[in-house]
Amino acid sequence: MLCSSGIIERGKIMNYMTTLLIICPVFFVAGIIDSIGGGGGLIALPTYLMIGLPIRTAYGCNKLQAGLGNLVSAIKYFRNNMVDLKIALISAVTAMTGAYFGTKIIFILPEETIQKAITVALPIIALVMVLRKTDARNIIMKSDISKKTIMQALIVGIVMGFYNSLFGPGIGTVAIIAFTMIMHYDARVASGNGKVLIVLTNAIALVSYVRTGNVAYEIAGPAAVSAILGNLIGVNLAIKKGEKIIKPVMLVIVILTVIKFAWENQLWG
């Protein structure tokens, strides 16, 4: 019995190590992508699902891993004067409200509905990210505080908060699109502002996942370390070169990930 038990335990350890060998490089790349133009969750969430985590546990792990990675990026953007902190904090008011209600909704929806929504939404968001063009006029680094900018910031916040808790993947890209289109920020500042909001909304959403036991720390921990390392590299690339170098690679990875996820789960069968 002892011998048999030992073999089983060694088997579990080997399976766990194999899982880490798969996910750590993936989350390292996801961290690089996320810190540059958002969208790391487009890789992260399907990866959690493909290694067999339940949908809500995958969400919980993603909130922890992405939150820590984005925290590193937010600090780096801030130190390089690429965060309009006043606007970001104003947006945080409605972002945290949206995150709270979005998290409540995700626990009500059937798991099958969530899976199908992910499979439909991931390629759409990826396509928006790849085709999105930065307007040369969007060169604002700081915004004056006025009734107009406060209202704009609150709108951006509610959109990001609700989206981040309800869905999550691509939220960094949503942040850049929202801040550039609505408030005409430079894409790097838009990304920096978005990182601040993502950290805050992830923290709100994460509480619910932790309380319900939907965080697999043995997976989320190594994933977070890998994501942090990726974010450290990616944010430097973003500051120096922008996000253009990552778009073609991102599109290929997302397409392959979504196809594999849909096939394995037979969502269309």
C-alpha positions as a Python dict, from the first residue, in 0.01 Angstrom:
ca = {
    (1, 'M'): (0, 0, 0),
    (2, 'L'): (278, 237, 89),
    (3, 'C'): (455, 163, -236),
    (4, 'S'): (137, 214, -435),
    (5, 'S'): (63, 536, -249),
    (6, 'G'): (413, 659, -314),
    (7, 'I'): (377, 594, -687),
    (8, 'I'): (49, 784, -690),
    (9, 'E'): (203, 1078, -506),
    (10, 'R'): (501, 1084, -742),
    (11, 'G'): (257, 1077, -1029),
    (12, 'K'): (73, 1378, -890),
    (13, 'I'): (401, 1565, -846),
    (14, 'M'): (507, 1487, -1202),
    (15, 'N'): (168, 1600, -1336),
    (16, 'Y'): (195, 1920, -1135),
    (17, 'M'): (548, 1988, -1260),
    (18, 'T'): (435, 1924, -1615),
    (19, 'T'): (154, 2171, -1566),
    (20, 'L'): (399, 2434, -1439),
    (21, 'L'): (629, 2375, -1736),
    (22, 'I'): (332, 2451, -1960),
    (23, 'I'): (179, 2749, -1783),
    (24, 'C'): (486, 2944, -1666),
    (25, 'P'): (618, 3029, -2015),
    (26, 'V'): (264, 3106, -2129),
    (27, 'F'): (202, 3349, -1845),
    (28, 'F'): (543, 3507, -1896),
    (29, 'V'): (443, 3587, -2256),
    (30, 'A'): (96, 3694, -2139),
    (31, 'G'): (260, 3935, -1895),
    (32, 'I'): (466, 4092, -2173),
    (33, 'I'): (160, 4132, -2393),
    (34, 'D'): (-59, 4262, -2113),
    (35, 'S'): (187, 4530, -2006),
    (36, 'I'): (226, 4663, -2360),
    (37, 'G'): (-125, 4686, -2498),
    (38, 'G'): (-348, 4476, -2279),
    (39, 'G'): (-495, 4146, -2381),
    (40, 'G'): (-282, 3911, -2172),
    (41, 'G'): (-603, 3763, -2036),
    (42, 'L'): (-685, 3646, -2387),
    (43, 'I'): (-407, 3392, -2338),
    (44, 'A'): (-429, 3348, -1961),
    (45, 'L'): (-793, 3248, -1917),
    (46, 'P'): (-805, 2985, -2195),
    (47, 'T'): (-480, 2842, -2058),
    (48, 'Y'): (-634, 2794, -1714),
    (49, 'L'): (-932, 2627, -1875),
    (50, 'M'): (-722, 2399, -2095),
    (51, 'I'): (-532, 2258, -1795),
    (52, 'G'): (-866, 2156, -1648),
    (53, 'L'): (-959, 2426, -1397),
    (54, 'P'): (-1333, 2492, -1348),
    (55, 'I'): (-1448, 2816, -1510),
    (56, 'R'): (-1488, 3011, -1184),
    (57, 'T'): (-1156, 2886, -1046),
    (58, 'A'): (-995, 2995, -1372),
    (59, 'Y'): (-1147, 3340, -1322),
    (60, 'G'): (-1021, 3355, -963),
    (61, 'C'): (-667, 3251, -1057),
    (62, 'N'): (-669, 3502, -1341),
    (63, 'K'): (-772, 3784, -1106),
    (64, 'L'): (-484, 3708, -870),
    (65, 'Q'): (-219, 3657, -1137),
    (66, 'A'): (-330, 3951, -1354),
    (67, 'G'): (-373, 4180, -1056),
    (68, 'L'): (-16, 4132, -936),
    (69, 'G'): (124, 4159, -1287),
    (70, 'N'): (-69, 4479, -1356),
    (71, 'L'): (41, 4624, -1023),
    (72, 'V'): (403, 4596, -1135),
    (73, 'S'): (317, 4760, -1468),
    (74, 'A'): (117, 5037, -1300),
    (75, 'I'): (411, 5128, -1076),
    (76, 'K'): (648, 5130, -1373),
    (77, 'Y'): (415, 5349, -1585),
    (78, 'F'): (368, 5585, -1291),
    (79, 'R'): (742, 5623, -1234),
    (80, 'N'): (778, 5715, -1601),
    (81, 'N'): (504, 5984, -1578),
    (82, 'M'): (264, 5783, -1790),
    (83, 'V'): (-28, 5774, -1547),
    (84, 'D'): (-273, 6062, -1508),
    (85, 'L'): (-338, 5967, -1148),
    (86, 'K'): (-621, 6212, -1073),
    (87, 'I'): (-826, 6091, -1369),
    (88, 'A'): (-745, 5728, -1293),
    (89, 'L'): (-866, 5768, -934),
    (90, 'I'): (-1187, 5938, -1047),
    (91, 'S'): (-1249, 5649, -1286),
    (92, 'A'): (-1181, 5408, -1001),
    (93, 'V'): (-1497, 5525, -821),
    (94, 'T'): (-1732, 5380, -1082),
    (95, 'A'): (-1488, 5106, -1181),
    (96, 'M'): (-1506, 4948, -836),
    (97, 'T'): (-1885, 4981, -837),
    (98, 'G'): (-1904, 4810, -1174),
    (99, 'A'): (-1664, 4539, -1055),
    (100, 'Y'): (-1884, 4463, -755),
    (101, 'F'): (-2204, 4415, -955),
    (102, 'G'): (-2027, 4234, -1239),
    (103, 'T'): (-1885, 3979, -995),
    (104, 'K'): (-2234, 3916, -855),
    (105, 'I'): (-2363, 3844, -1205),
    (106, 'I'): (-2082, 3600, -1291),
    (107, 'F'): (-2183, 3376, -1000),
    (108, 'I'): (-2543, 3366, -1123),
    (109, 'L'): (-2477, 3271, -1486),
    (110, 'P'): (-2461, 2899, -1578),
    (111, 'E'): (-2105, 2773, -1642),
    (112, 'E'): (-2193, 2657, -1995),
    (113, 'T'): (-2317, 3007, -2081),
    (114, 'I'): (-1992, 3159, -1959),
    (115, 'Q'): (-1784, 2915, -2165),
    (116, 'K'): (-1977, 2988, -2483),
    (117, 'A'): (-1955, 3362, -2421),
    (118, 'I'): (-1579, 3335, -2382),
    (119, 'T'): (-1539, 3140, -2705),
    (120, 'V'): (-1743, 3396, -2899),
    (121, 'A'): (-1598, 3706, -2735),
    (122, 'L'): (-1226, 3621, -2733),
    (123, 'P'): (-1168, 3635, -3110),
    (124, 'I'): (-1384, 3948, -3142),
    (125, 'I'): (-1183, 4131, -2876),
    (126, 'A'): (-858, 4006, -3028),
    (127, 'L'): (-962, 4137, -3371),
    (128, 'V'): (-1048, 4478, -3223),
    (129, 'M'): (-710, 4488, -3055),
    (130, 'V'): (-516, 4398, -3368),
    (131, 'L'): (-707, 4627, -3605),
    (132, 'R'): (-721, 4922, -3366),
    (133, 'K'): (-517, 5215, -3498),
    (134, 'T'): (-374, 5485, -3277),
    (135, 'D'): (-493, 5829, -3386),
    (136, 'A'): (-199, 6066, -3423),
    (137, 'R'): (-404, 6337, -3255),
    (138, 'N'): (-434, 6135, -2935),
    (139, 'I'): (-126, 6284, -2776),
    (140, 'I'): (-265, 6415, -2446),
    (141, 'M'): (-48, 6312, -2150),
    (142, 'K'): (-246, 6494, -1882),
    (143, 'S'): (-608, 6610, -1865),
    (144, 'D'): (-746, 6913, -1685),
    (145, 'I'): (-1008, 6844, -1420),
    (146, 'S'): (-1346, 6976, -1534),
    (147, 'K'): (-1708, 6862, -1531),
    (148, 'K'): (-1658, 6715, -1876),
    (149, 'T'): (-1342, 6519, -1794),
    (150, 'I'): (-1489, 6398, -1464),
    (151, 'M'): (-1796, 6264, -1645),
    (152, 'Q'): (-1578, 6103, -1912),
    (153, 'A'): (-1359, 5943, -1645),
    (154, 'L'): (-1664, 5805, -1464),
    (155, 'I'): (-1798, 5656, -1788),
    (156, 'V'): (-1465, 5489, -1862),
    (157, 'G'): (-1461, 5356, -1506),
    (158, 'I'): (-1803, 5194, -1512),
    (159, 'V'): (-1732, 5030, -1849),
    (160, 'M'): (-1399, 4891, -1730),
    (161, 'G'): (-1520, 4780, -1388),
    (162, 'F'): (-1822, 4594, -1519),
    (163, 'Y'): (-1632, 4436, -1806),
    (164, 'N'): (-1333, 4333, -1595),
    (165, 'S'): (-1536, 4148, -1335),
    (166, 'L'): (-1792, 4001, -1575),
    (167, 'F'): (-1551, 3887, -1843),
    (168, 'G'): (-1191, 4000, -1782),
    (169, 'P'): (-976, 3898, -2084),
    (170, 'G'): (-884, 4198, -2297),
    (171, 'I'): (-957, 4454, -2025),
    (172, 'G'): (-621, 4623, -2080),
    (173, 'T'): (-710, 4671, -2444),
    (174, 'V'): (-1056, 4799, -2349),
    (175, 'A'): (-885, 5050, -2120),
    (176, 'I'): (-660, 5180, -2398),
    (177, 'I'): (-950, 5206, -2642),
    (178, 'A'): (-1172, 5381, -2386),
    (179, 'F'): (-913, 5630, -2262),
    (180, 'T'): (-790, 5715, -2613),
    (181, 'M'): (-1130, 5736, -2780),
    (182, 'I'): (-1322, 5907, -2501),
    (183, 'M'): (-1049, 6120, -2341),
    (184, 'H'): (-788, 6136, -2622),
    (185, 'Y'): (-491, 6017, -2420),
    (186, 'D'): (-161, 5901, -2558),
    (187, 'A'): (-186, 5521, -2582),
    (188, 'R'): (86, 5471, -2322),
    (189, 'V'): (-88, 5696, -2071),
    (190, 'A'): (-416, 5524, -2151),
    (191, 'S'): (-248, 5194, -2074),
    (192, 'G'): (-98, 5331, -1751),
    (193, 'N'): (-436, 5467, -1638),
    (194, 'G'): (-593, 5134, -1724),
    (195, 'K'): (-341, 4944, -1514),
    (196, 'V'): (-439, 5145, -1205),
    (197, 'L'): (-807, 5065, -1261),
    (198, 'I'): (-739, 4699, -1333),
    (199, 'V'): (-546, 4660, -1008),
    (200, 'L'): (-832, 4812, -809),
    (201, 'T'): (-1115, 4628, -983),
    (202, 'N'): (-926, 4298, -971),
    (203, 'A'): (-884, 4341, -597),
    (204, 'I'): (-1260, 4391, -553),
    (205, 'A'): (-1346, 4091, -771),
    (206, 'L'): (-1075, 3873, -615),
    (207, 'V'): (-1233, 3899, -270),
    (208, 'S'): (-1541, 3712, -391),
    (209, 'Y'): (-1335, 3438, -554),
    (210, 'V'): (-1122, 3393, -242),
    (211, 'R'): (-1426, 3377, -14),
    (212, 'T'): (-1589, 3111, -229),
    (213, 'G'): (-1270, 2904, -256),
    (214, 'N'): (-1227, 2969, -627),
    (215, 'V'): (-853, 3037, -630),
    (216, 'A'): (-607, 2750, -684),
    (217, 'Y'): (-301, 2907, -524),
    (218, 'E'): (-68, 2626, -629),
    (219, 'I'): (-142, 2729, -990),
    (220, 'A'): (-204, 3102, -949),
    (221, 'G'): (118, 3156, -749),
    (222, 'P'): (367, 3037, -1013),
    (223, 'A'): (150, 3198, -1282),
    (224, 'A'): (170, 3531, -1099),
    (225, 'V'): (550, 3515, -1066),
    (226, 'S'): (580, 3442, -1439),
    (227, 'A'): (337, 3723, -1524),
    (228, 'I'): (528, 3971, -1307),
    (229, 'L'): (854, 3889, -1485),
    (230, 'G'): (681, 3929, -1820),
    (231, 'N'): (529, 4260, -1715),
    (232, 'L'): (870, 4396, -1614),
    (233, 'I'): (1005, 4326, -1961),
    (234, 'G'): (693, 4427, -2151),
    (235, 'V'): (641, 4764, -1985),
    (236, 'N'): (992, 4870, -2083),
    (237, 'L'): (918, 4771, -2443),
    (238, 'A'): (590, 4964, -2429),
    (239, 'I'): (760, 5279, -2307),
    (240, 'K'): (1034, 5257, -2570),
    (241, 'K'): (866, 5102, -2877),
    (242, 'G'): (494, 5069, -2820),
    (243, 'E'): (273, 4773, -2898),
    (244, 'K'): (315, 4723, -3274),
    (245, 'I'): (568, 4441, -3244),
    (246, 'I'): (329, 4226, -3045),
    (247, 'K'): (10, 4249, -3255),
    (248, 'P'): (80, 3984, -3522),
    (249, 'V'): (203, 3734, -3263),
    (250, 'M'): (-94, 3811, -3040),
    (251, 'L'): (-343, 3744, -3317),
    (252, 'V'): (-194, 3403, -3401),
    (253, 'I'): (-181, 3294, -3035),
    (254, 'V'): (-539, 3398, -2967),
    (255, 'I'): (-678, 3229, -3277),
    (256, 'L'): (-503, 2901, -3196),
    (257, 'T'): (-603, 2917, -2830),
    (258, 'V'): (-970, 2982, -2904),
    (259, 'I'): (-985, 2707, -3167),
    (260, 'K'): (-830, 2454, -2930),
    (261, 'F'): (-1053, 2560, -2641),
    (262, 'A'): (-1370, 2537, -2853),
    (263, 'W'): (-1267, 2200, -2995),
    (264, 'E'): (-1178, 2040, -2661),
    (265, 'N'): (-1496, 2158, -2491),
    (266, 'Q'): (-1714, 2076, -2795),
    (267, 'L'): (-1905, 2398, -2744),
    (268, 'W'): (-2059, 2378, -3086),
    (269, 'G'): (-2148, 2008, -3074),
}
